[in-house]
Amino acid sequence: MKSEYAALRQRMSDTGIGYAGLDGAWWLPACEPFRLPAYLADELADCGRAIFALIDAVTRLYHDDAPAAVRRLLGHKVPAHVRRQTDRSPALSLRPDFQLQPLPDGRIRPVVTELEICPSAHGFAHAMQVGY
């Protein structure tokens, strides 16, 4: 298994991916498939619909005449040099980060921890395709 893992990481690293000055795969890839319960597919699909609905709602609030408090919240900690110009087009692609949380009843719940919309997410997906 050790040599299989090293070969997998090498294939991914050979794609040229990197992040924040780290070359190659900086996560721990799985070397073999693992089973997830069938109900989780429906829950992940529900998460996807909810995430895109959230993005659409925030876009509408940002562009329409939202109350000043909402506009301040949407711009909180945004550096002054960042342009406030945005597009009304819907988001068509994103990569959410999930943690799978075990529940006391033995089920697993997906928890979204981060949303990646920038193109770098597609590079990581490509590296995983090559690796696997």
Stockholm file with secondary structure:
# STOCKHOLM 1.0

chainA/1-132         MKSEYAALRQRMSDTGIGYAGLDGAWWLPACEPFRLPAYLADELADCGRAIFALIDAVTRLYHDDAPAAVRRLLGHKVPAHVRRQTDRSPALSLRPDFQLQPLPDGRIRPVVTELEICPSAHGFAHAMQVGY
#=GR chainA/1-132 SS CHHHHHHHHHHHHTTTCEETTEESCCSCCCSSCCCCCTHHHHHHHHHHHHHHHHHHHHHHHHHTTCCHHHHHHHTTTCCTTSCCCCCCSCCCCCEEEEEEEECTTSCEEEEEEEEECSTHHHHHHHHHHHHC
#=GC SS_cons         CHHHHHHHHHHHHTTTCEETTEESCCSCCCSSCCCCCTHHHHHHHHHHHHHHHHHHHHHHHHHTTCCHHHHHHHTTTCCTTSCCCCCCSCCCCCEEEEEEEECTTSCEEEEEEEEECSTHHHHHHHHHHHHC
//
